[in-house]
Amino acid sequence: MSNEWFEEIAPGGDLIMKWKTSKHLFSKKSPFQQVDIYETTGYGKLLAHDHVVMATEKDEFIYHDMITHVPLFTHPNPKNVLIIGGGDGGTAREVLRHKSVQHVDMVEIDPVVLDAAREWLPQTSCEFNNPKLKLHVADGVDFVKKATMKYDVCIVDSSDPIGPATPLFNIDFYRDVFNCLTDDGIVVSQCESPYYHNEMQKTMLGILSQLFPKTHLYGYTNLSYPGGYWGFSFASKKLCPFADFDAKRTEGWDFQYYHAGLQFGAFQIPSFLKKLYAEYLTPLPQIGVKK
Ligand code: SPD
């Protein structure tokens, strides 16, 4: 039993976030990154890659609800889903709650993350043995380049654009993602923090808007990522997260964070971001305006 602190230095180096830990449960350097799991005193188990928090048991539901349910409730009948990354399993867990989903390919580059999650994070990895899920230990970039299957939804559940996730933030990757989506396909990607990475968010939206007819950014807040407010990019060949959303489909679900109102609310990004990304964002139908 130790009472030490796990520290993450926020981008720029001017802020440190600290979690009090009671045990260092897992530590291994893979060919891709340092992977650690701590028992914390207030946040449950904490997964870190290269000393950056990926998820804590206390608040992982926020990220995983929002990266999953927004695109899966936009698509009217998502059957085949591709997850790039997502090694802790939280995204797969939420995707597999959708009854229409018949098959999920999840492509995680780092087997150490999968093994660590399987052993220490049952809360997120609980669907790893689901027969609808096929786990591939492979490079997501190669996977989409060679993919022959077409997916209704692709979710890029990556770490930050340093280390193994770097190629997941460039245009060649997204060209291949575009090609492996159906004609009404959607891709949602982990898109960092507008407070720390707005140049990166802008680049990402610029890339997506070159390839997809519709490009949006939506936000969520959590406890564990510096700055609190983070984003997901949403790019789509046809479907609109407002016009094609049917709130009736969410009835009877027991969500922890997502709900039908947030399908609209999450896209209401602050004014400074609307200005900053204006050239790349597709206008959404206005809500709250009297006709
Ligand atoms: N700065 C941390 C960003 C991490 C995003 N990915 C989290 C993975 C959860 N499945």
py3Dmol code that shows the C-alpha trace and the ligand (Angstrom):
import py3Dmol

protein = """\
ATOM      1  CA  MET A   1       0.000   0.000   0.000  1.00  0.00           C
ATOM      2  CA  SER A   2       1.557   3.258  -1.061  1.00  0.00           C
ATOM      3  CA  ASN A   3       0.188   6.757  -0.967  1.00  0.00           C
ATOM      4  CA  GLU A   4       1.912   8.360  -3.879  1.00  0.00           C
ATOM      5  CA  TRP A   5       0.657  10.664  -6.562  1.00  0.00           C
ATOM      6  CA  PHE A   6       0.390   9.998 -10.279  1.00  0.00           C
ATOM      7  CA  GLU A   7       1.169  13.215 -12.124  1.00  0.00           C
ATOM      8  CA  GLU A   8       0.297  14.287 -15.642  1.00  0.00           C
ATOM      9  CA  ILE A   9       1.932  17.417 -16.962  1.00  0.00           C
ATOM     10  CA  ALA A  10      -0.539  19.260 -19.183  1.00  0.00           C
ATOM     11  CA  PRO A  11       0.558  20.295 -22.677  1.00  0.00           C
ATOM     12  CA  GLY A  12       2.793  23.353 -22.443  1.00  0.00           C
ATOM     13  CA  GLY A  13       4.188  22.293 -19.092  1.00  0.00           C
ATOM     14  CA  ASP A  14       2.445  24.946 -16.969  1.00  0.00           C
ATOM     15  CA  LEU A  15      -0.073  22.765 -15.162  1.00  0.00           C
ATOM     16  CA  ILE A  16       0.154  19.455 -13.362  1.00  0.00           C
ATOM     17  CA  MET A  17      -2.827  17.229 -12.611  1.00  0.00           C
ATOM     18  CA  LYS A  18      -2.312  14.777  -9.752  1.00  0.00           C
ATOM     19  CA  TRP A  19      -4.243  11.707  -8.652  1.00  0.00           C
ATOM     20  CA  LYS A  20      -3.591  10.136  -5.263  1.00  0.00           C
ATOM     21  CA  THR A  21      -2.770   6.467  -5.754  1.00  0.00           C
ATOM     22  CA  SER A  22      -2.861   3.544  -3.354  1.00  0.00           C
ATOM     23  CA  LYS A  23      -1.219   0.902  -5.563  1.00  0.00           C
ATOM     24  CA  HIS A  24       0.730   0.659  -8.794  1.00  0.00           C
ATOM     25  CA  LEU A  25      -1.039  -2.327 -10.317  1.00  0.00           C
ATOM     26  CA  PHE A  26       0.601  -2.643 -13.720  1.00  0.00           C
ATOM     27  CA  SER A  27       3.625  -1.192 -15.447  1.00  0.00           C
ATOM     28  CA  LYS A  28       5.082  -2.315 -18.735  1.00  0.00           C
ATOM     29  CA  LYS A  29       6.964  -0.706 -21.570  1.00  0.00           C
ATOM     30  CA  SER A  30       5.612  -1.998 -24.864  1.00  0.00           C
ATOM     31  CA  PRO A  31       7.319  -1.386 -28.212  1.00  0.00           C
ATOM     32  CA  PHE A  32       4.885   1.541 -28.565  1.00  0.00           C
ATOM     33  CA  GLN A  33       4.575   3.193 -25.172  1.00  0.00           C
ATOM     34  CA  GLN A  34       4.775   2.970 -21.406  1.00  0.00           C
ATOM     35  CA  VAL A  35       1.520   1.486 -20.070  1.00  0.00           C
ATOM     36  CA  ASP A  36       0.553   1.917 -16.399  1.00  0.00           C
ATOM     37  CA  ILE A  37      -2.470   1.169 -14.281  1.00  0.00           C
ATOM     38  CA  TYR A  38      -2.850   2.619 -10.790  1.00  0.00           C
ATOM     39  CA  GLU A  39      -5.415   2.123  -8.094  1.00  0.00           C
ATOM     40  CA  THR A  40      -6.354   5.652  -7.082  1.00  0.00           C
ATOM     41  CA  THR A  41      -8.003   6.699  -3.852  1.00  0.00           C
ATOM     42  CA  GLY A  42     -10.786   8.719  -5.483  1.00  0.00           C
ATOM     43  CA  TYR A  43     -11.098   7.773  -9.165  1.00  0.00           C
ATOM     44  CA  GLY A  44     -10.945   3.986  -9.264  1.00  0.00           C
ATOM     45  CA  LYS A  45      -8.359   2.443 -11.545  1.00  0.00           C
ATOM     46  CA  LEU A  46      -6.485   4.817 -13.802  1.00  0.00           C
ATOM     47  CA  LEU A  47      -4.956   3.839 -17.157  1.00  0.00           C
ATOM     48  CA  ALA A  48      -2.050   5.926 -18.447  1.00  0.00           C
ATOM     49  CA  HIS A  49      -0.058   5.732 -21.668  1.00  0.00           C
ATOM     50  CA  ASP A  50       3.299   7.478 -21.543  1.00  0.00           C
ATOM     51  CA  HIS A  51       2.221   9.161 -18.268  1.00  0.00           C
ATOM     52  CA  VAL A  52      -0.921  10.649 -19.831  1.00  0.00           C
ATOM     53  CA  VAL A  53      -4.320   9.606 -18.462  1.00  0.00           C
ATOM     54  CA  MET A  54      -6.453   7.667 -20.917  1.00  0.00           C
ATOM     55  CA  ALA A  55      -9.274   6.708 -18.590  1.00  0.00           C
ATOM     56  CA  THR A  56     -10.291   6.432 -14.976  1.00  0.00           C
ATOM     57  CA  GLU A  57     -13.053   4.176 -13.759  1.00  0.00           C
ATOM     58  CA  LYS A  58     -14.835   7.161 -12.255  1.00  0.00           C
ATOM     59  CA  ASP A  59     -15.370   9.137 -15.442  1.00  0.00           C
ATOM     60  CA  GLU A  60     -14.632   6.908 -18.458  1.00  0.00           C
ATOM     61  CA  PHE A  61     -18.385   6.676 -19.113  1.00  0.00           C
ATOM     62  CA  ILE A  62     -18.403  10.268 -20.328  1.00  0.00           C
ATOM     63  CA  TYR A  63     -15.849   9.772 -23.094  1.00  0.00           C
ATOM     64  CA  HIS A  64     -17.180   6.372 -24.128  1.00  0.00           C
ATOM     65  CA  ASP A  65     -20.830   7.463 -24.197  1.00  0.00           C
ATOM     66  CA  MET A  66     -20.053  10.493 -26.297  1.00  0.00           C
ATOM     67  CA  ILE A  67     -17.640   8.941 -28.796  1.00  0.00           C
ATOM     68  CA  THR A  68     -20.137   6.117 -29.423  1.00  0.00           C
ATOM     69  CA  HIS A  69     -23.747   7.138 -29.072  1.00  0.00           C
ATOM     70  CA  VAL A  70     -23.585  10.379 -31.053  1.00  0.00           C
ATOM     71  CA  PRO A  71     -22.641   8.622 -34.340  1.00  0.00           C
ATOM     72  CA  LEU A  72     -24.556   5.417 -33.635  1.00  0.00           C
ATOM     73  CA  PHE A  73     -27.781   7.280 -32.988  1.00  0.00           C
ATOM     74  CA  THR A  74     -27.212   9.472 -36.046  1.00  0.00           C
ATOM     75  CA  HIS A  75     -26.919   6.462 -38.343  1.00  0.00           C
ATOM     76  CA  PRO A  76     -30.408   4.945 -38.781  1.00  0.00           C
ATOM     77  CA  ASN A  77     -29.225   1.336 -38.778  1.00  0.00           C
ATOM     78  CA  PRO A  78     -25.559   0.852 -37.885  1.00  0.00           C
ATOM     79  CA  LYS A  79     -24.626  -2.773 -38.536  1.00  0.00           C
ATOM     80  CA  ASN A  80     -20.893  -2.827 -39.086  1.00  0.00           C
ATOM     81  CA  VAL A  81     -18.645  -0.703 -36.920  1.00  0.00           C
ATOM     82  CA  LEU A  82     -14.896  -0.197 -37.034  1.00  0.00           C
ATOM     83  CA  ILE A  83     -13.020   0.953 -33.924  1.00  0.00           C
ATOM     84  CA  ILE A  84      -9.461   2.124 -34.401  1.00  0.00           C
ATOM     85  CA  GLY A  85      -7.603   2.060 -31.082  1.00  0.00           C
ATOM     86  CA  GLY A  86      -9.865   1.841 -28.056  1.00  0.00           C
ATOM     87  CA  GLY A  87      -7.675  -0.740 -26.319  1.00  0.00           C
ATOM     88  CA  ASP A  88      -9.312  -0.364 -22.905  1.00  0.00           C
ATOM     89  CA  GLY A  89     -12.561  -1.639 -24.439  1.00  0.00           C
ATOM     90  CA  GLY A  90     -14.931   1.117 -23.291  1.00  0.00           C
ATOM     91  CA  THR A  91     -15.919   2.131 -26.814  1.00  0.00           C
ATOM     92  CA  ALA A  92     -16.569  -1.474 -27.857  1.00  0.00           C
ATOM     93  CA  ARG A  93     -18.685  -1.921 -24.734  1.00  0.00           C
ATOM     94  CA  GLU A  94     -20.944   0.992 -25.709  1.00  0.00           C
ATOM     95  CA  VAL A  95     -21.064   0.100 -29.430  1.00  0.00           C
ATOM     96  CA  LEU A  96     -22.214  -3.413 -28.572  1.00  0.00           C
ATOM     97  CA  ARG A  97     -25.188  -2.070 -26.628  1.00  0.00           C
ATOM     98  CA  HIS A  98     -26.727  -1.099 -29.989  1.00  0.00           C
ATOM     99  CA  LYS A  99     -28.933  -4.013 -31.051  1.00  0.00           C
ATOM    100  CA  SER A 100     -28.586  -3.204 -34.766  1.00  0.00           C
ATOM    101  CA  VAL A 101     -24.835  -3.795 -34.595  1.00  0.00           C
ATOM    102  CA  GLN A 102     -23.907  -7.154 -36.063  1.00  0.00           C
ATOM    103  CA  HIS A 103     -20.151  -6.925 -36.323  1.00  0.00           C
ATOM    104  CA  VAL A 104     -17.399  -4.813 -34.782  1.00  0.00           C
ATOM    105  CA  ASP A 105     -13.778  -4.826 -35.885  1.00  0.00           C
ATOM    106  CA  MET A 106     -11.569  -3.263 -33.223  1.00  0.00           C
ATOM    107  CA  VAL A 107      -7.984  -2.584 -34.265  1.00  0.00           C
ATOM    108  CA  GLU A 108      -5.563  -1.901 -31.417  1.00  0.00           C
ATOM    109  CA  ILE A 109      -1.886  -1.590 -32.181  1.00  0.00           C
ATOM    110  CA  ASP A 110      -0.616  -2.370 -28.685  1.00  0.00           C
ATOM    111  CA  PRO A 111      -1.258  -5.851 -27.245  1.00  0.00           C
ATOM    112  CA  VAL A 112       0.061  -4.693 -23.868  1.00  0.00           C
ATOM    113  CA  VAL A 113      -2.906  -2.312 -23.561  1.00  0.00           C
ATOM    114  CA  LEU A 114      -5.339  -5.122 -24.380  1.00  0.00           C
ATOM    115  CA  ASP A 115      -3.730  -7.499 -21.877  1.00  0.00           C
ATOM    116  CA  ALA A 116      -3.621  -4.835 -19.168  1.00  0.00           C
ATOM    117  CA  ALA A 117      -7.266  -3.935 -19.745  1.00  0.00           C
ATOM    118  CA  ARG A 118      -8.309  -7.584 -19.761  1.00  0.00           C
ATOM    119  CA  GLU A 119      -6.581  -8.162 -16.428  1.00  0.00           C
ATOM    120  CA  TRP A 120      -7.159  -4.892 -14.572  1.00  0.00           C
ATOM    121  CA  LEU A 121     -10.014  -3.011 -16.198  1.00  0.00           C
ATOM    122  CA  PRO A 122     -13.032  -5.361 -16.328  1.00  0.00           C
ATOM    123  CA  GLN A 123     -15.322  -2.339 -16.254  1.00  0.00           C
ATOM    124  CA  THR A 124     -14.213  -1.330 -19.761  1.00  0.00           C
ATOM    125  CA  SER A 125     -12.969  -4.628 -21.219  1.00  0.00           C
ATOM    126  CA  CYS A 126     -16.140  -6.536 -20.283  1.00  0.00           C
ATOM    127  CA  GLU A 127     -17.181  -7.162 -23.905  1.00  0.00           C
ATOM    128  CA  PHE A 128     -13.851  -8.467 -25.209  1.00  0.00           C
ATOM    129  CA  ASN A 129     -15.349 -11.962 -25.523  1.00  0.00           C
ATOM    130  CA  ASN A 130     -18.544 -10.818 -27.218  1.00  0.00           C
ATOM    131  CA  PRO A 131     -18.932 -12.943 -30.383  1.00  0.00           C
ATOM    132  CA  LYS A 132     -19.822  -9.843 -32.418  1.00  0.00           C
ATOM    133  CA  LEU A 133     -16.440  -8.287 -31.619  1.00  0.00           C
ATOM    134  CA  LYS A 134     -13.312  -9.168 -33.557  1.00  0.00           C
ATOM    135  CA  LEU A 135     -10.144  -7.884 -31.931  1.00  0.00           C
ATOM    136  CA  HIS A 136      -7.233  -7.239 -34.271  1.00  0.00           C
ATOM    137  CA  VAL A 137      -3.796  -6.533 -32.864  1.00  0.00           C
ATOM    138  CA  ALA A 138      -2.685  -4.462 -35.813  1.00  0.00           C
ATOM    139  CA  ASP A 139      -1.837  -1.006 -37.044  1.00  0.00           C
ATOM    140  CA  GLY A 140      -5.070   0.889 -37.748  1.00  0.00           C
ATOM    141  CA  VAL A 141      -3.409   2.766 -40.605  1.00  0.00           C
ATOM    142  CA  ASP A 142      -2.579  -0.494 -42.433  1.00  0.00           C
ATOM    143  CA  PHE A 143      -5.943  -1.978 -41.532  1.00  0.00           C
ATOM    144  CA  VAL A 144      -7.967   0.754 -43.235  1.00  0.00           C
ATOM    145  CA  LYS A 145      -5.597   0.809 -46.215  1.00  0.00           C
ATOM    146  CA  LYS A 146      -6.243  -2.890 -46.845  1.00  0.00           C
ATOM    147  CA  ALA A 147      -9.874  -3.091 -45.662  1.00  0.00           C
ATOM    148  CA  THR A 148     -12.314  -4.727 -48.051  1.00  0.00           C
ATOM    149  CA  MET A 149     -15.320  -4.501 -45.750  1.00  0.00           C
ATOM    150  CA  LYS A 150     -17.539  -1.394 -45.660  1.00  0.00           C
ATOM    151  CA  TYR A 151     -18.494   0.062 -42.292  1.00  0.00           C
ATOM    152  CA  ASP A 152     -21.471   2.209 -41.326  1.00  0.00           C
ATOM    153  CA  VAL A 153     -19.540   3.914 -38.544  1.00  0.00           C
ATOM    154  CA  CYS A 154     -15.835   4.229 -37.809  1.00  0.00           C
ATOM    155  CA  ILE A 155     -14.713   5.429 -34.378  1.00  0.00           C
ATOM    156  CA  VAL A 156     -11.127   6.548 -33.937  1.00  0.00           C
ATOM    157  CA  ASP A 157     -10.533   6.153 -30.202  1.00  0.00           C
ATOM    158  CA  SER A 158      -6.921   7.254 -30.118  1.00  0.00           C
ATOM    159  CA  SER A 159      -4.473   8.624 -27.622  1.00  0.00           C
ATOM    160  CA  ASP A 160      -2.906  12.038 -28.249  1.00  0.00           C
ATOM    161  CA  PRO A 161      -1.105  12.772 -31.537  1.00  0.00           C
ATOM    162  CA  ILE A 162       2.285  11.847 -30.146  1.00  0.00           C
ATOM    163  CA  GLY A 163       3.716   8.332 -30.157  1.00  0.00           C
ATOM    164  CA  PRO A 164       1.784   5.521 -31.843  1.00  0.00           C
ATOM    165  CA  ALA A 165      -1.337   7.605 -32.558  1.00  0.00           C
ATOM    166  CA  THR A 166       0.434  10.272 -34.660  1.00  0.00           C
ATOM    167  CA  PRO A 167      -0.519   8.793 -38.092  1.00  0.00           C
ATOM    168  CA  LEU A 168      -4.172   8.712 -37.020  1.00  0.00           C
ATOM    169  CA  PHE A 169      -4.280  12.473 -37.387  1.00  0.00           C
ATOM    170  CA  ASN A 170      -3.324  12.761 -41.053  1.00  0.00           C
ATOM    171  CA  ILE A 171      -5.059  12.934 -44.405  1.00  0.00           C
ATOM    172  CA  ASP A 172      -3.797   9.655 -45.851  1.00  0.00           C
ATOM    173  CA  PHE A 173      -5.389   7.777 -42.993  1.00  0.00           C
ATOM    174  CA  TYR A 174      -8.708   9.602 -43.402  1.00  0.00           C
ATOM    175  CA  ARG A 175      -8.720   9.012 -47.176  1.00  0.00           C
ATOM    176  CA  ASP A 176      -8.599   5.292 -46.419  1.00  0.00           C
ATOM    177  CA  VAL A 177     -11.250   5.651 -43.706  1.00  0.00           C
ATOM    178  CA  PHE A 178     -13.493   7.421 -46.246  1.00  0.00           C
ATOM    179  CA  ASN A 179     -13.033   4.526 -48.668  1.00  0.00           C
ATOM    180  CA  CYS A 180     -13.952   1.870 -46.143  1.00  0.00           C
ATOM    181  CA  LEU A 181     -17.205   3.588 -45.137  1.00  0.00           C
ATOM    182  CA  THR A 182     -20.610   2.882 -46.718  1.00  0.00           C
ATOM    183  CA  ASP A 183     -22.297   5.617 -48.777  1.00  0.00           C
ATOM    184  CA  ASP A 184     -23.912   7.007 -45.633  1.00  0.00           C
ATOM    185  CA  GLY A 185     -20.940   6.303 -43.369  1.00  0.00           C
ATOM    186  CA  ILE A 186     -19.759   8.411 -40.437  1.00  0.00           C
ATOM    187  CA  VAL A 187     -16.380   8.745 -38.761  1.00  0.00           C
ATOM    188  CA  VAL A 188     -15.982  10.179 -35.263  1.00  0.00           C
ATOM    189  CA  SER A 189     -12.513  10.763 -33.848  1.00  0.00           C
ATOM    190  CA  GLN A 190     -10.888  11.742 -30.580  1.00  0.00           C
ATOM    191  CA  CYS A 191     -10.000  15.357 -31.313  1.00  0.00           C
ATOM    192  CA  GLU A 192      -8.190  16.739 -28.302  1.00  0.00           C
ATOM    193  CA  SER A 193      -8.806  19.940 -26.327  1.00  0.00           C
ATOM    194  CA  PRO A 194      -9.667  23.315 -27.809  1.00  0.00           C
ATOM    195  CA  TYR A 195      -7.738  24.976 -24.986  1.00  0.00           C
ATOM    196  CA  TYR A 196      -4.484  23.160 -25.588  1.00  0.00           C
ATOM    197  CA  HIS A 197      -4.668  21.913 -29.162  1.00  0.00           C
ATOM    198  CA  ASN A 198      -6.774  24.269 -31.247  1.00  0.00           C
ATOM    199  CA  GLU A 199      -4.263  24.295 -34.109  1.00  0.00           C
ATOM    200  CA  MET A 200      -4.466  20.520 -34.148  1.00  0.00           C
ATOM    201  CA  GLN A 201      -8.260  20.589 -34.058  1.00  0.00           C
ATOM    202  CA  LYS A 202      -8.236  23.057 -36.942  1.00  0.00           C
ATOM    203  CA  THR A 203      -5.903  20.847 -38.970  1.00  0.00           C
ATOM    204  CA  MET A 204      -8.072  17.826 -38.309  1.00  0.00           C
ATOM    205  CA  LEU A 205     -11.281  19.620 -39.320  1.00  0.00           C
ATOM    206  CA  GLY A 206      -9.478  20.939 -42.416  1.00  0.00           C
ATOM    207  CA  ILE A 207      -8.475  17.393 -43.405  1.00  0.00           C
ATOM    208  CA  LEU A 208     -11.957  16.013 -42.837  1.00  0.00           C
ATOM    209  CA  SER A 209     -13.645  18.842 -44.735  1.00  0.00           C
ATOM    210  CA  GLN A 210     -11.491  18.096 -47.787  1.00  0.00           C
ATOM    211  CA  LEU A 211     -12.802  14.536 -47.849  1.00  0.00           C
ATOM    212  CA  PHE A 212     -16.312  14.542 -46.361  1.00  0.00           C
ATOM    213  CA  PRO A 213     -19.371  16.625 -47.328  1.00  0.00           C
ATOM    214  CA  LYS A 214     -20.190  17.249 -43.643  1.00  0.00           C
ATOM    215  CA  THR A 215     -17.717  18.159 -40.910  1.00  0.00           C
ATOM    216  CA  HIS A 216     -18.578  19.028 -37.311  1.00  0.00           C
ATOM    217  CA  LEU A 217     -16.986  19.251 -33.888  1.00  0.00           C
ATOM    218  CA  TYR A 218     -18.735  18.357 -30.667  1.00  0.00           C
ATOM    219  CA  GLY A 219     -17.636  18.623 -27.075  1.00  0.00           C
ATOM    220  CA  TYR A 220     -17.792  16.891 -23.737  1.00  0.00           C
ATOM    221  CA  THR A 221     -16.421  17.622 -20.316  1.00  0.00           C
ATOM    222  CA  ASN A 222     -14.679  15.156 -18.070  1.00  0.00           C
ATOM    223  CA  LEU A 223     -12.632  15.114 -14.897  1.00  0.00           C
ATOM    224  CA  SER A 224      -9.459  13.571 -16.175  1.00  0.00           C
ATOM    225  CA  TYR A 225      -8.221  15.442 -19.207  1.00  0.00           C
ATOM    226  CA  PRO A 226      -6.470  18.798 -18.734  1.00  0.00           C
ATOM    227  CA  GLY A 227      -8.763  21.753 -19.316  1.00  0.00           C
ATOM    228  CA  GLY A 228     -11.877  19.622 -18.796  1.00  0.00           C
ATOM    229  CA  TYR A 229     -13.525  20.462 -22.142  1.00  0.00           C
ATOM    230  CA  TRP A 230     -12.464  18.177 -24.997  1.00  0.00           C
ATOM    231  CA  GLY A 231     -13.759  17.412 -28.466  1.00  0.00           C
ATOM    232  CA  PHE A 232     -14.655  14.798 -31.026  1.00  0.00           C
ATOM    233  CA  SER A 233     -14.680  15.453 -34.749  1.00  0.00           C
ATOM    234  CA  PHE A 234     -17.697  14.153 -36.671  1.00  0.00           C
ATOM    235  CA  ALA A 235     -17.417  13.679 -40.433  1.00  0.00           C
ATOM    236  CA  SER A 236     -20.129  12.181 -42.557  1.00  0.00           C
ATOM    237  CA  LYS A 237     -20.858  11.339 -46.183  1.00  0.00           C
ATOM    238  CA  LYS A 238     -24.586  12.128 -45.945  1.00  0.00           C
ATOM    239  CA  LEU A 239     -26.097  11.967 -42.490  1.00  0.00           C
ATOM    240  CA  CYS A 240     -26.610  14.972 -40.224  1.00  0.00           C
ATOM    241  CA  PRO A 241     -26.394  14.542 -36.434  1.00  0.00           C
ATOM    242  CA  PHE A 242     -29.504  16.744 -36.026  1.00  0.00           C
ATOM    243  CA  ALA A 243     -31.732  16.128 -39.057  1.00  0.00           C
ATOM    244  CA  ASP A 244     -31.170  12.366 -39.129  1.00  0.00           C
ATOM    245  CA  PHE A 245     -31.441  11.868 -35.383  1.00  0.00           C
ATOM    246  CA  ASP A 246     -34.584  10.277 -33.990  1.00  0.00           C
ATOM    247  CA  ALA A 247     -34.833  10.820 -30.235  1.00  0.00           C
ATOM    248  CA  LYS A 248     -37.381   7.985 -29.994  1.00  0.00           C
ATOM    249  CA  ARG A 249     -34.558   5.495 -30.511  1.00  0.00           C
ATOM    250  CA  THR A 250     -32.951   6.575 -27.236  1.00  0.00           C
ATOM    251  CA  GLU A 251     -36.067   5.811 -25.197  1.00  0.00           C
ATOM    252  CA  GLY A 252     -35.648   2.969 -22.705  1.00  0.00           C
ATOM    253  CA  TRP A 253     -31.853   3.316 -22.596  1.00  0.00           C
ATOM    254  CA  ASP A 254     -30.107   3.834 -19.300  1.00  0.00           C
ATOM    255  CA  PHE A 255     -27.247   6.222 -20.063  1.00  0.00           C
ATOM    256  CA  GLN A 256     -24.843   7.720 -17.554  1.00  0.00           C
ATOM    257  CA  TYR A 257     -23.909  10.830 -19.581  1.00  0.00           C
ATOM    258  CA  TYR A 258     -25.418  10.859 -23.067  1.00  0.00           C
ATOM    259  CA  HIS A 259     -29.098  11.653 -23.662  1.00  0.00           C
ATOM    260  CA  ALA A 260     -31.148  12.861 -26.596  1.00  0.00           C
ATOM    261  CA  GLY A 261     -30.745  16.527 -25.629  1.00  0.00           C
ATOM    262  CA  LEU A 262     -26.964  16.225 -25.656  1.00  0.00           C
ATOM    263  CA  GLN A 263     -27.096  14.992 -29.254  1.00  0.00           C
ATOM    264  CA  PHE A 264     -27.905  18.639 -30.009  1.00  0.00           C
ATOM    265  CA  GLY A 265     -26.224  20.311 -27.051  1.00  0.00           C
ATOM    266  CA  ALA A 266     -22.776  18.822 -27.574  1.00  0.00           C
ATOM    267  CA  PHE A 267     -22.492  20.501 -30.989  1.00  0.00           C
ATOM    268  CA  GLN A 268     -23.097  23.948 -29.436  1.00  0.00           C
ATOM    269  CA  ILE A 269     -19.415  24.784 -29.233  1.00  0.00           C
ATOM    270  CA  PRO A 270     -18.248  28.110 -27.761  1.00  0.00           C
ATOM    271  CA  SER A 271     -18.209  31.217 -29.961  1.00  0.00           C
ATOM    272  CA  PHE A 272     -14.433  31.475 -30.151  1.00  0.00           C
ATOM    273  CA  LEU A 273     -14.264  27.967 -31.602  1.00  0.00           C
ATOM    274  CA  LYS A 274     -17.067  28.616 -34.072  1.00  0.00           C
ATOM    275  CA  LYS A 275     -15.033  31.566 -35.356  1.00  0.00           C
ATOM    276  CA  LEU A 276     -11.737  29.710 -35.346  1.00  0.00           C
ATOM    277  CA  TYR A 277     -13.050  26.723 -37.285  1.00  0.00           C
ATOM    278  CA  ALA A 278     -15.718  28.531 -39.360  1.00  0.00           C
ATOM    279  CA  GLU A 279     -14.169  27.698 -42.734  1.00  0.00           C
ATOM    280  CA  TYR A 280     -14.343  23.968 -42.042  1.00  0.00           C
ATOM    281  CA  LEU A 281     -17.551  23.470 -40.078  1.00  0.00           C
ATOM    282  CA  THR A 282     -20.738  22.539 -41.936  1.00  0.00           C
ATOM    283  CA  PRO A 283     -23.661  24.640 -40.695  1.00  0.00           C
ATOM    284  CA  LEU A 284     -26.153  22.669 -38.611  1.00  0.00           C
ATOM    285  CA  PRO A 285     -29.908  23.320 -38.547  1.00  0.00           C
ATOM    286  CA  GLN A 286     -30.519  26.096 -36.017  1.00  0.00           C
ATOM    287  CA  ILE A 287     -32.251  25.163 -32.803  1.00  0.00           C
ATOM    288  CA  GLY A 288     -34.138  27.610 -30.601  1.00  0.00           C
ATOM    289  CA  VAL A 289     -35.025  29.954 -33.462  1.00  0.00           C
ATOM    290  CA  LYS A 290     -38.706  30.843 -33.996  1.00  0.00           C
ATOM    291  CA  LYS A 291     -39.841  30.483 -37.599  1.00  0.00           C
TER     292      LYS A 291
END
"""
ligand_1 = """\
10
SPD
N -5.141 13.212 -23.368
C -5.837 11.984 -23.334
C -6.631 11.685 -24.535
C -7.023 10.263 -24.508
C -8.045 9.881 -25.474
N -8.260 8.474 -25.553
C -8.757 7.835 -24.432
C -9.009 6.395 -24.645
C -10.225 5.930 -23.929
N -10.764 4.763 -24.534
"""
view = py3Dmol.view(width=600, height=400)
view.addModel(protein, "pdb")
view.setStyle({"model": 0}, {"cartoon": {"style": "trace"}})
view.addModel(ligand_1, "xyz")
view.setStyle({"model": 1}, {"stick": {}})
view.zoomTo()
view.show()
